[in-house]
Amino acid sequence: MDSEIKPVEEVSVDKEGEEGKTESKEEWLDILGSGQIKKKVLVEGEKDTRPQRSDFCEINLEGKLEDGTVIEKYENLILHAGEGEVIQGVDLVLSLMDQGECCLVEIGPRFGFGALGRPAEKSFPAVPENSTLLYTLELLNTSPEPDLEMIPIAERKRIGNRKRERGNWWYGRGENTLAIQCYRRALDYLDEAVGGIQIEPDNAINDANKEEKELSLIDILEDRLKVYNNLAAAQLKIGSLDAALMSVENVLRCQPDNVKALFRKAKVLSEKGENQAASEVLERITILDPENKTIHSELRKERSKARENTKLQKNLYQKMMGGSTSSQTSKQRKADCNRSKFASVLPWGMVVGSMATVVIGMVAYRLKYI
């Protein structure tokens, strides 16, 4: 397939101008209008066969640097459309391709490997930071995702772990939202709940196969708990504390002594300001892993924060109560002052009143005998 595709600089489309002259024009489509993702169709596909989100896509893919260095190449690669299993630029263009289409895609750093680049992996070299990439894509087939319960256990485990690993990749790059998307889809495939992975009826399988499938379910449970643990870490990174707490609780319901889940629970509680509760969780970890110096250090920090919070709450309470007492004392003092004034005025009023009575009596006596 690759040998039949001309290099970018050689591909052109002949177009007859207004004066009957033929002119060469490269028909690049600027997908976002920003120049970050440009697409040029080499081979037209079947119309109206674009994949929908989560559809299975079988593709051929080759990515190069601007100098022609091949950074990744896969044939008959099967993935879900729009679920972050490839770099964002490729993921976006796939949703705009028809089945059977082959195209060139130029991807800017923002939708490629960005400022981080990519270290060498497998047999492919490293991608320098802020690299512009050129991809050749061919969409071979596309089909809707089947009902999950119809997919065999082994296949669900494989796909679920592939998505978990991709989530880890995004998490390591600080792309926590994309990591969370991958983890959630991994959980869909690793879910053994009602409507999920089920063991066939006893009469359909022999004892050996039943035991094998039960072991497979145990393996899937282990994988699912790993996903929940990683999901909690990503949710914690973006501040989704309640969601992160739910994720670690899903782990602890099955594995109450899971140290990683307990540690992340303590982190969530600390972020929520529940330092005493975080301290209690860390104390439990010190029993399970007494040699872990990191846990002991975190425990000291949380205890210190808890004491400080208790002190602040006590001071606040005292201020509230002290303000109320001060107000009551002020009112009491004012009342006492008023009573004191009244008490000091009362004797003088009585004296003046008595003197007035004597004077009036003397005047009346004189008038009587004049």
C-alpha positions in Angstrom: 0.0 0.0 0.0 2.7 2.5 1.0 4.6 2.0 -2.3 1.5 3.1 -4.2 1.2 6.4 -2.3 3.2 9.4 -3.7 5.1 11.6 -1.3 3.3 14.8 -0.3 5.3 17.1 -2.5 4.5 15.1 -5.6 0.7 14.9 -5.1 -1.2 17.5 -7.1 -4.6 18.0 -8.7 -4.9 19.3 -12.2 -7.6 22.0 -12.6 -8.5 23.9 -15.7 -8.6 27.6 -15.3 -10.9 30.2 -16.9 -8.6 30.7 -19.9 -8.3 27.0 -20.6 -4.9 26.7 -18.9 -4.1 23.8 -16.5 -2.9 24.8 -13.1 -1.5 22.6 -10.2 -3.3 23.0 -6.9 -2.8 21.0 -3.7 -6.2 20.5 -2.1 -5.5 20.6 1.6 -8.6 20.9 3.9 -7.9 22.9 7.0 -10.0 20.9 9.5 -10.2 23.4 12.3 -9.4 26.6 10.5 -6.3 27.1 12.6 -3.8 25.2 10.4 -3.2 22.7 13.2 -4.8 19.8 11.3 -4.9 19.7 7.5 -6.1 16.8 5.4 -5.6 15.9 1.8 -7.5 13.0 0.2 -5.4 10.6 -1.9 -8.0 7.9 -2.6 -11.8 8.6 -2.2 -13.7 6.2 -0.1 -17.3 5.0 -0.2 -19.7 7.9 0.5 -21.6 8.1 3.7 -19.6 5.4 5.5 -17.9 7.6 8.1 -17.5 5.9 11.5 -19.4 7.1 14.5 -17.9 7.5 18.0 -17.0 4.1 19.5 -17.3 2.2 16.2 -14.6 -0.3 15.5 -12.1 0.9 12.8 -9.5 -1.1 11.0 -6.7 1.2 9.7 -3.3 1.4 8.2 -1.3 4.2 9.8 2.2 5.6 9.2 3.5 8.7 11.0 6.6 10.7 10.0 8.5 13.8 11.2 9.0 16.6 8.7 12.4 15.2 7.8 10.8 11.8 6.8 11.7 9.9 9.9 9.1 7.2 10.6 7.9 7.5 14.2 5.1 4.9 14.1 3.7 2.5 11.6 0.8 -0.1 12.0 -1.1 -2.2 9.6 -4.6 -3.6 10.2 -4.7 -1.7 13.5 -8.1 -2.1 15.2 -9.3 0.7 17.5 -12.4 2.6 18.6 -13.1 5.8 16.9 -12.9 9.0 19.0 -11.7 7.3 22.2 -8.2 8.5 22.5 -6.4 5.4 21.4 -4.2 7.4 19.0 -3.1 11.0 19.1 -5.8 13.6 18.9 -5.1 14.8 15.4 -5.5 11.2 14.0 -8.5 10.5 16.1 -10.3 13.6 14.8 -9.5 12.9 11.1 -10.7 9.3 11.4 -14.2 10.5 12.1 -14.1 12.5 8.8 -12.9 9.6 6.6 -15.1 7.3 4.5 -14.5 3.5 4.4 -11.8 2.8 1.9 -10.4 6.3 1.9 -6.7 7.1 2.0 -5.4 10.5 3.0 -2.4 12.5 4.1 -2.8 14.5 7.4 -0.5 17.3 8.6 -0.8 17.6 12.4 0.6 20.5 14.4 2.2 20.0 17.8 -1.0 20.9 19.8 -2.8 17.8 18.4 0.3 15.6 18.1 2.9 15.0 20.8 3.0 18.7 22.0 5.6 20.3 24.1 6.5 17.0 25.7 7.3 15.1 22.6 7.5 11.4 23.0 10.4 9.1 24.1 11.5 6.3 21.9 9.1 3.4 22.2 9.2 -0.1 20.7 11.3 0.1 17.6 10.5 3.7 16.8 12.6 6.8 17.6 11.7 9.6 19.9 9.6 12.5 18.8 11.2 15.9 19.5 9.1 18.5 21.4 6.8 20.7 19.3 7.1 18.6 16.2 4.8 18.9 13.2 3.8 15.5 12.0 2.8 14.0 8.7 0.5 10.9 8.7 -0.7 8.6 6.0 -4.0 7.0 7.0 -6.2 4.4 5.3 -9.6 3.4 6.7 -10.0 -0.2 5.7 -13.2 -1.2 7.5 -15.6 0.2 10.1 -18.4 -1.4 12.0 -20.6 -0.6 15.0 -19.5 -1.7 18.4 -21.4 -4.9 19.4 -23.2 -5.3 22.6 -20.5 -5.8 25.2 -22.1 -8.9 26.8 -21.7 -10.6 23.4 -18.0 -10.2 23.3 -16.0 -13.2 24.7 -14.3 -12.8 28.1 -10.8 -13.0 26.8 -11.5 -10.3 24.2 -13.1 -8.0 26.8 -10.1 -8.4 29.0 -7.7 -7.6 26.2 -9.6 -4.5 25.1 -10.2 -3.3 28.6 -6.5 -3.5 29.5 -5.5 -1.8 26.3 -7.7 1.1 27.2 -6.3 1.1 30.8 -2.8 1.3 29.4 -3.7 4.1 27.1 -5.3 5.9 30.0 -2.0 5.5 31.9 -0.2 7.0 28.8 -2.4 10.1 28.8 -2.1 10.4 32.6 1.7 10.3 32.4 1.4 13.3 30.0 -0.8 15.3 32.3 -3.8 14.9 30.0 -6.1 13.8 32.9 -9.4 14.4 31.1 -8.4 12.1 28.3 -7.0 9.6 30.8 -10.4 9.6 32.6 -12.2 8.9 29.3 -10.0 5.9 28.6 -10.4 4.6 32.2 -14.2 4.8 32.0 -14.3 2.9 28.7 -11.9 0.3 30.2 -14.4 -0.2 33.0 -17.2 -0.9 30.5 -15.2 -3.8 29.2 -14.0 -5.1 32.6 -17.5 -4.9 34.2 -18.9 -8.2 35.4 -22.2 -6.7 36.8 -25.7 -7.6 35.6 -25.7 -7.5 31.8 -21.9 -7.6 31.8 -19.6 -10.6 31.8 -21.4 -13.7 32.8 -20.5 -17.4 33.2 -22.5 -19.7 31.0 -25.0 -22.1 32.6 -23.6 -25.2 34.3 -25.1 -27.5 31.7 -23.3 -25.6 28.9 -19.8 -26.2 30.1 -17.8 -28.8 31.9 -16.2 -28.4 35.3 -12.7 -27.7 33.8 -14.0 -24.9 31.6 -16.2 -23.5 34.4 -13.2 -23.2 36.7 -11.2 -21.6 33.9 -13.9 -19.0 33.3 -14.2 -18.3 37.0 -10.5 -17.7 37.2 -10.8 -15.3 34.2 -13.5 -13.4 36.0 -11.2 -13.1 39.0 -8.5 -11.7 36.7 -10.9 -9.2 35.2 -11.9 -8.1 38.7 -8.2 -7.5 39.5 -7.9 -5.5 36.3 -11.0 -3.5 37.1 -9.8 -2.5 40.5 -6.5 -1.3 39.0 -8.6 0.9 36.6 -10.6 2.3 39.5 -7.4 3.1 41.4 -5.9 4.9 38.4 -9.2 6.7 37.7 -9.2 8.0 41.3 -5.7 9.4 40.7 -6.8 11.3 37.6 -10.0 12.6 39.1 -8.0 13.8 42.1 -5.7 15.7 39.7 -8.6 17.7 38.2 -10.2 18.3 41.6 -13.2 15.9 41.2 -13.0 14.9 44.8 -16.4 13.3 45.3 -15.9 11.2 42.1 -12.4 10.2 43.2 -13.7 9.2 46.6 -16.3 7.0 44.9 -13.6 5.4 42.8 -11.4 4.4 45.7 -14.4 3.2 47.7 -15.2 0.8 44.8 -11.7 -0.6 45.3 -11.9 -0.8 49.1 -15.3 -2.6 49.0 -13.4 -5.6 47.3 -10.0 -5.0 48.8 -10.3 -3.2 52.2 -6.5 -3.4 52.7 -5.5 -2.1 49.3 -2.7 0.4 50.4 -2.7 2.4 47.2 -6.5 2.9 47.4 -6.3 3.8 51.1 -3.5 6.3 50.4 -5.6 8.0 47.6 -8.6 8.1 49.9 -6.5 9.9 52.5 -5.4 12.4 49.8 -9.0 13.0 48.8 -10.0 13.5 52.5 -7.1 15.9 53.0 -8.1 18.0 49.9 -11.7 18.1 51.3 -10.3 19.5 54.6 -11.2 16.4 56.5 -7.7 16.1 58.1 -8.7 14.0 61.1 -10.4 11.4 58.8 -7.4 11.4 56.6 -5.1 10.8 59.6 -7.2 7.8 60.6 -6.9 6.3 57.1 -3.1 6.9 57.2 -2.8 5.3 60.6 -4.4 2.2 59.1 -1.9 2.2 56.3 1.0 2.3 58.9 -0.3 -0.9 60.3 -0.4 -2.6 56.9 2.9 -1.1 55.8 4.9 0.0 58.9 8.1 0.5 57.0 6.7 3.0 54.5 8.4 6.3 55.4 6.3 8.3 53.0 3.1 7.3 54.8 4.6 8.2 58.2 5.6 11.6 56.8 2.1 12.2 55.4 0.6 11.1 58.7 2.6 13.7 60.6 1.4 16.4 58.2 -2.2 15.4 58.5 -2.1 15.3 62.3 -0.5 18.7 62.4 -3.2 20.1 60.1 -5.9 18.4 62.2 -4.5 20.0 65.4 -4.4 23.4 63.7 -8.0 23.0 62.5 -9.1 22.1 66.0 -7.3 25.1 67.4 -8.9 27.4 64.8 -12.3 26.1 65.5 -11.8 26.5 69.3 -10.6 30.1 68.8 -13.6 30.8 66.6 -16.0 29.4 69.2 -14.4 31.4 72.0 -14.6 34.6 69.9 -18.3 33.9 69.2 -19.0 33.1 72.9 -16.8 36.0 74.0 -18.6 38.5 71.9 -21.9 37.4 73.3 -20.6 37.6 76.9 -19.1 41.0 76.2 -22.4 42.3 74.8 -24.3 40.9 77.8 -21.8 42.5 80.2 -22.1 45.9 78.5 -25.9 45.8 78.8 -25.6 44.8 82.5 -23.2 47.7 83.1 -25.5 50.2 81.5 -28.5 48.9 83.6 -26.4 49.2 86.7 -25.4 52.7 85.8 -29.0 53.7 85.3 -29.9 52.3 88.6 -27.1 54.1 90.2 -28.1 57.4 88.7 -31.7 56.8 89.8 -30.6 55.9 93.3 -28.4 59.1 93.6 -31.2 61.4 92.3 -33.9 59.9 94.6 -32.6 61.2 98.0 -32.2 64.7 96.7 -35.7 64.6 95.3 -37.0 63.6 98.7 -35.1 66.5 100.4 -36.3 69.1 97.9 -39.8 67.8 98.2 -39.7 68.0 102.0 -38.4 71.5 102.0 -41.1 72.6 99.6 -43.7 71.2 101.9 -42.3 73.2 104.9 -42.2 76.4 103.0 -45.7 76.1 101.8 -46.9 75.3 105.3 -45.2 78.4 106.7 -46.7 80.7 104.1 -50.2 79.3 104.7 -49.8 79.8 108.5 -48.9 83.5 108.0 -51.7 84.2 105.7 -54.1 82.7 108.1 -53.3 85.1 111.0 -52.7 88.3 109.1 
